[in-house]
Amino acid sequence: MTDFFESYQPGLDSPPASLTAIVPSDSADLPRATRAINVSSAGVVRVTTVNGDEAQVYVAAGIAFPLRARRVWATGTDATGIVGLS
């Protein structure tokens, strides 16, 4: 496959290049910070941001929600099918 953009440096306004299925955890950070999250079933997602802020956010199904998260908590999260875009 040819990638015409492989020699370009990606920025925060570039489309995500990686997808990671997220299993919410009260004890473990994500393997890499997200640039956005997507869910298959809408609901609340409790997160810790890369800056250390903790909050619950509502995420609609099928919409990339821009969010630099380092942890998605099991407690306080009811959305399902969570995917991290980075």
Buried (B, 14 or more C-beta within 10 A) or exposed (E): EEEEEEEEEEEEEEEBEEEBEBEBBEEEEBEEBBBBBBBEEBBEBBBBBBEEEEEEBEBEEEEBBEBBBBBBBEEBBBBEBBBBBB
